[in-house]
Amino acid sequence: MAEIQNGLKVQTHWKRACDVFSRLLAALEKKESPYDKARFPQTDNIPSGIDGGSLEHALFLFVVCFWMRAGFNSDSCFEALVRVFERRPDLFSPRMITPDHLDMVTEALQGEGSLRYRAEENARFWVLDLTKLNKYWGGDPRNIFKRVRTFEGICDRLVRKGGAVFNPDHPRGFLGFREKMASLLTHFFIDQGIIGQFVIPPPIDFHAMRILVATEILTTSGVEVGSRISFGKLADAARNVTDRYCSEHGYRSSVPLCDALWTLSRSFCNRHPGNDSIIGESNGRKTEVFPREFSWEHGGTAIKAYENTCLRCPIEGFCKNSVPWANYRHTGDIIIRGRRGRPPQVQPRLF
């Protein structure tokens, strides 16, 4: 199945997707490595004093989404926002926050090291979105999901169409929410029992995309190794294949598939030596990223890293490409660094 994304031909390999996803989900269900030690920030970071599934819980997760973008560490931001909530729960209340509180929210964010980066921008998202939430949605983000059970319908309420200017006098279109954030908020709410289960595409972040590109579930014609591939041009194909799999295989939601992809990339793919990088002098989107040299020949740390990750990976036999996080972090694009190496002296895992 091929899709044309703004001139880039993206090929989706459906059988490979079914093989990869089914194997990952089986490993997740059996709690095989790496899922035996899996931790999820939305589960492990609930502020004390609030009930799971409550309005306060929903509001906390709504605000958290402002930090679930490239450039932020989700775990540390979750932990920092828990501390902010426990000190100032009033800041999370749409009925108490107005645009006049921008400086107050900014100050609270700058008091937490993990939240200082782009604090003023996120504080603006915070006060304007909570104001809109109070004005049009009863101060309750759960109301956004009433009578809608499709990805298109959720995006219609949360996402500003075509990047339109934020309109505080219209109920739809929130700051900071694009398609990934709409999926992620839905994922959080379903996972935490805040709303009922239904299938939409899982949040397509770097970690999900890395698995799809590394296993060649998604391929692109005419793109050379080392070339930058626009993340956005791959995203629709990624959403389509993951949504189709969950729908056709009878899953009540995409939460398990999202958990499987996200955990594998963070736990294992990050540690493969072929994905390790050296970052040059900071220069925004022009920051240079270099592969860190390594060798299988003399054993040592590279082989140990392989044995602790790929050799234990449930889809090792399907994985073809090295897709480093550092390039995405600094350019926003996906780069295939090359073929994923395997030490010749280590026997591959048999399935």
C-alpha positions as CSV (number, residue, x, y, z in Angstrom):
1,M,0.0,0.0,0.0
2,A,1.6,3.3,-1.1
3,E,0.6,6.8,-0.1
4,I,1.8,10.1,-1.6
5,Q,2.7,12.5,1.2
6,N,3.5,15.9,-0.3
7,G,5.5,14.4,-3.2
8,L,7.1,11.7,-1.0
9,K,6.0,8.1,-1.8
10,V,5.5,6.2,1.5
11,Q,5.1,2.5,1.2
12,T,3.3,0.6,3.9
13,H,4.1,-3.1,4.3
14,W,0.9,-4.6,5.8
15,K,2.0,-8.2,6.4
16,R,5.2,-7.0,8.1
17,A,3.1,-4.7,10.3
18,C,0.9,-7.5,11.4
19,D,3.9,-9.7,12.1
20,V,5.7,-7.1,14.1
21,F,2.7,-5.7,16.0
22,S,1.4,-9.2,16.9
23,R,4.8,-10.3,18.2
24,L,5.2,-7.1,20.3
25,L,1.7,-7.3,21.8
26,A,2.3,-11.0,22.7
27,A,5.5,-10.0,24.5
28,L,3.7,-7.2,26.3
29,E,0.9,-9.5,27.4
30,K,3.4,-12.1,28.7
31,K,5.5,-9.3,30.3
32,E,8.6,-10.5,28.4
33,S,11.6,-8.3,28.1
34,P,11.5,-5.3,27.9
35,Y,8.0,-5.2,29.2
36,D,8.8,-7.0,32.5
37,K,10.1,-3.6,33.8
38,A,7.9,-1.2,31.8
39,R,6.9,2.0,33.5
40,F,4.5,4.7,32.1
41,P,4.6,8.3,33.3
42,Q,0.8,8.7,33.3
43,T,0.5,5.7,35.6
44,D,3.4,6.4,37.9
45,N,2.9,10.2,38.4
46,I,-0.5,11.0,39.8
47,P,-0.5,13.9,42.3
48,S,-1.3,12.9,45.9
49,G,-4.8,13.9,47.0
50,I,-6.6,13.4,43.8
51,D,-8.7,10.4,42.8
52,G,-7.9,8.5,39.6
53,G,-10.5,9.2,36.9
54,S,-11.6,12.4,38.6
55,L,-12.0,15.9,37.1
56,E,-8.8,17.0,38.8
57,H,-7.0,14.0,37.3
58,A,-8.3,14.9,33.8
59,L,-7.2,18.5,34.2
60,F,-3.7,17.5,35.3
61,L,-3.3,15.2,32.2
62,F,-4.7,17.9,29.9
63,V,-2.0,20.4,31.2
64,V,0.7,17.7,31.0
65,C,0.2,17.4,27.2
66,F,1.8,20.8,26.7
67,W,5.1,19.2,27.6
68,M,4.7,16.0,25.6
69,R,6.5,17.4,22.6
70,A,9.9,17.0,21.0
71,G,12.5,18.6,23.2
72,F,11.0,17.6,26.6
73,N,11.7,14.6,28.7
74,S,8.3,13.2,29.5
75,D,9.2,11.5,32.8
76,S,10.9,14.5,34.3
77,C,8.2,16.9,33.2
78,F,5.5,14.7,34.6
79,E,7.3,14.6,38.0
80,A,7.8,18.3,38.0
81,L,4.2,19.0,37.2
82,V,3.2,16.7,40.0
83,R,5.2,19.0,42.3
84,V,3.6,22.1,40.9
85,F,0.1,20.6,41.3
86,E,0.8,19.6,44.9
87,R,2.0,23.2,45.7
88,R,-0.6,25.1,43.6
89,P,-3.6,23.0,42.6
90,D,-5.5,26.2,42.0
91,L,-3.3,26.8,38.9
92,F,-4.9,23.7,37.3
93,S,-8.5,24.9,37.8
94,P,-10.1,26.5,34.7
95,R,-12.5,28.4,36.9
96,M,-9.7,30.2,38.7
97,I,-7.3,30.8,35.8
98,T,-7.6,33.7,33.3
99,P,-5.1,35.3,30.9
100,D,-4.3,37.8,33.7
101,H,-2.5,34.9,35.6
102,L,0.1,34.4,32.9
103,D,3.0,35.8,35.0
104,M,1.9,33.7,38.0
105,V,1.9,30.4,35.9
106,T,5.2,31.4,34.3
107,E,6.8,31.9,37.7
108,A,5.6,28.5,38.9
109,L,7.1,26.8,35.9
110,Q,10.4,28.6,36.1
111,G,10.7,27.3,39.7
112,E,11.0,23.8,38.3
113,G,14.2,23.1,36.3
114,S,12.5,20.5,34.0
115,L,9.8,23.1,33.1
116,R,12.0,26.2,32.5
117,Y,12.6,25.4,28.8
118,R,9.9,27.3,26.8
119,A,8.2,28.2,30.1
120,E,6.6,31.4,28.8
121,E,5.2,29.6,25.7
122,N,3.7,26.8,27.8
123,A,2.4,29.2,30.4
124,R,0.5,31.0,27.5
125,F,-0.9,27.6,26.3
126,W,-1.9,26.9,29.9
127,V,-3.9,30.1,30.7
128,L,-5.5,30.5,27.2
129,D,-6.5,26.8,26.9
130,L,-7.9,26.6,30.5
131,T,-9.8,29.8,29.8
132,K,-11.3,28.3,26.7
133,L,-12.0,25.1,28.5
134,N,-13.9,27.0,31.2
135,K,-15.8,29.2,28.7
136,Y,-17.0,26.5,26.3
137,W,-16.5,23.1,27.8
138,G,-17.7,23.5,31.4
139,G,-14.2,23.6,32.7
140,D,-13.9,19.9,32.1
141,P,-11.8,18.3,29.4
142,R,-13.8,15.1,29.5
143,N,-16.6,17.1,27.9
144,I,-14.5,17.3,24.7
145,F,-15.0,13.6,24.2
146,K,-18.7,13.5,24.6
147,R,-20.5,12.1,21.6
148,V,-17.3,11.7,19.6
149,R,-15.5,8.4,19.0
150,T,-13.4,9.1,15.9
151,F,-9.9,10.5,15.5
152,E,-11.3,13.1,13.0
153,G,-13.9,14.2,15.5
154,I,-11.5,14.6,18.3
155,C,-9.0,16.5,16.1
156,D,-11.9,18.7,15.0
157,R,-12.4,19.8,18.6
158,L,-8.8,20.0,19.8
159,V,-6.6,20.9,16.7
160,R,-6.6,24.3,15.0
161,K,-7.3,23.5,11.3
162,G,-4.4,24.2,9.0
163,G,-2.5,25.9,11.8
164,A,-5.1,28.7,12.0
165,V,-4.6,31.5,14.5
166,F,-5.8,30.7,17.9
167,N,-9.3,32.1,18.5
168,P,-10.3,32.5,22.2
169,D,-13.9,33.2,21.1
170,H,-14.4,29.9,19.4
171,P,-14.9,26.6,21.3
172,R,-12.6,24.5,19.0
173,G,-8.9,24.7,18.5
174,F,-6.5,24.6,21.4
175,L,-2.9,25.9,21.6
176,G,-0.3,23.2,21.7
177,F,-2.6,20.5,20.3
178,R,-1.7,18.9,17.0
179,E,-2.7,15.4,15.8
180,K,-0.1,13.7,18.1
181,M,-1.3,15.6,21.2
182,A,-5.0,14.8,20.3
183,S,-4.1,11.1,20.2
184,L,-2.0,11.4,23.4
185,L,-4.7,13.1,25.5
186,T,-7.1,10.4,24.3
187,H,-4.6,7.7,25.1
188,F,-4.0,9.1,28.7
189,F,-7.8,9.4,29.3
190,I,-8.5,5.8,28.1
191,D,-5.6,4.3,29.9
192,Q,-6.5,6.0,33.2
193,G,-10.2,5.1,32.9
194,I,-11.3,8.7,32.5
195,I,-13.3,8.0,29.4
196,G,-14.5,4.7,27.8
197,Q,-12.4,2.7,25.4
198,F,-12.5,3.1,21.6
199,V,-10.0,2.8,18.8
200,I,-8.1,5.7,17.3
201,P,-4.5,5.8,16.0
202,P,-2.0,5.7,18.9
203,P,0.1,8.8,19.4
204,I,2.8,8.8,16.7
205,D,5.8,10.2,18.4
206,F,9.5,9.5,17.6
207,H,9.5,6.2,19.5
208,A,6.6,4.7,17.6
209,M,8.0,6.1,14.3
210,R,11.4,4.6,15.0
211,I,10.0,1.1,15.2
212,L,8.0,1.5,12.0
213,V,11.0,2.8,10.0
214,A,13.6,0.5,11.6
215,T,11.5,-2.6,10.8
216,E,10.6,-1.2,7.3
217,I,6.9,-1.3,8.0
218,L,7.2,2.1,6.4
219,T,9.6,2.7,3.6
220,T,10.2,5.7,1.3
221,S,11.2,5.6,-2.3
222,G,14.2,7.6,-3.5
223,V,15.5,8.4,-0.1
224,E,19.2,7.7,0.5
225,V,20.7,6.6,3.8
226,G,21.5,9.7,5.9
227,S,18.8,11.8,4.2
228,R,16.3,13.7,6.3
229,I,12.8,12.5,6.0
230,S,10.0,14.8,7.2
231,F,8.3,13.3,10.2
232,G,5.1,14.9,9.2
233,K,5.2,13.3,5.8
234,L,5.4,9.9,7.4
235,A,2.9,10.5,10.2
236,D,-0.4,9.9,8.2
237,A,0.9,6.6,7.0
238,A,1.9,5.6,10.5
239,R,-1.5,6.6,11.9
240,N,-3.2,4.6,9.1
241,V,-1.3,1.4,9.6
242,T,-1.6,1.4,13.4
243,D,-5.3,2.3,13.4
244,R,-6.0,-0.4,10.8
245,Y,-4.2,-3.0,12.8
246,C,-6.1,-2.3,16.1
247,S,-9.4,-2.1,14.3
248,E,-9.0,-5.3,12.3
249,H,-7.6,-7.3,15.2
250,G,-10.4,-6.5,17.6
251,Y,-8.6,-4.3,20.1
252,R,-10.9,-2.1,22.2
253,S,-8.3,0.7,22.1
254,S,-4.8,1.5,20.8
255,V,-3.4,1.7,24.3
256,P,-1.6,-1.7,24.2
257,L,0.0,-1.1,20.8
258,C,1.1,2.4,21.9
259,D,2.6,1.0,25.1
260,A,4.4,-1.8,23.2
261,L,6.0,0.6,20.6
262,W,6.9,3.3,23.1
263,T,8.5,1.0,25.6
264,L,10.6,-0.9,23.1
265,S,12.1,2.2,21.5
266,R,13.0,3.8,24.9
267,S,14.2,0.7,26.6
268,F,16.1,-1.1,23.9
269,C,16.6,1.0,20.6
270,N,18.0,3.9,22.5
271,R,20.8,1.7,23.8
272,H,21.9,0.1,20.5
273,P,25.4,1.4,19.7
274,G,24.4,2.2,16.2
275,N,22.0,4.8,17.5
276,D,24.5,6.5,19.8
277,S,25.5,10.0,18.8
278,I,27.8,12.9,19.5
279,I,26.1,16.3,19.5
280,G,28.0,19.3,18.1
281,E,27.8,22.9,19.3
282,S,24.2,23.9,19.8
283,N,22.9,25.8,16.8
284,G,19.1,25.2,16.7
285,R,17.9,23.1,13.8
286,K,21.4,23.3,12.3
287,T,23.1,21.6,15.2
288,E,25.3,18.9,13.9
289,V,24.9,15.3,15.0
290,F,27.6,12.7,14.5
291,P,27.5,8.9,14.9
292,R,29.6,7.7,17.8
293,E,32.2,5.3,16.4
294,F,32.2,1.7,17.7
295,S,33.5,-1.7,16.7
296,W,32.3,-5.2,17.2
297,E,35.7,-6.6,16.6
298,H,37.2,-6.4,20.1
299,G,34.0,-7.0,22.0
300,G,33.5,-4.9,25.1
301,T,30.7,-2.3,25.6
302,A,29.3,-2.5,22.1
303,I,28.6,-6.2,22.3
304,K,27.4,-6.0,25.8
305,A,24.9,-3.3,24.7
306,Y,23.7,-5.5,21.9
307,E,23.3,-8.5,24.2
308,N,21.3,-6.4,26.6
309,T,19.0,-5.0,24.0
310,C,18.7,-6.5,20.5
311,L,19.5,-10.0,21.5
312,R,16.5,-9.9,23.9
313,C,14.2,-8.0,21.6
314,P,11.0,-9.7,20.5
315,I,11.3,-8.3,16.9
316,E,15.1,-8.5,16.5
317,G,14.7,-10.5,13.3
318,F,12.5,-7.8,11.7
319,C,14.7,-4.8,12.6
320,K,16.8,-3.5,9.7
321,N,17.8,0.2,10.3
322,S,19.5,2.4,12.8
323,V,17.2,5.4,13.5
324,P,18.9,7.7,16.1
325,W,17.0,9.9,18.5
326,A,19.5,12.7,18.5
327,N,18.9,13.7,14.9
328,Y,15.2,13.9,15.5
329,R,15.8,15.9,18.7
330,H,17.7,18.6,16.8
331,T,16.1,18.6,13.4
332,G,12.6,17.3,13.9
333,D,13.2,14.8,11.0
334,I,13.7,11.1,10.8
335,I,17.2,9.9,9.6
336,I,18.1,6.4,8.7
337,R,21.7,6.3,9.7
338,G,22.3,2.9,8.1
339,R,21.7,-0.8,8.5
340,R,21.5,-1.9,12.1
341,G,24.6,-3.9,12.8
342,R,24.9,-7.2,14.5
343,P,28.2,-8.5,16.1
344,P,29.3,-11.5,14.0
345,Q,30.4,-13.4,17.1
346,V,26.9,-13.4,18.6
347,Q,24.3,-15.8,17.4
348,P,21.0,-14.1,16.5
349,R,17.9,-15.0,18.6
350,L,15.8,-17.8,17.2
351,F,12.0,-17.3,17.1
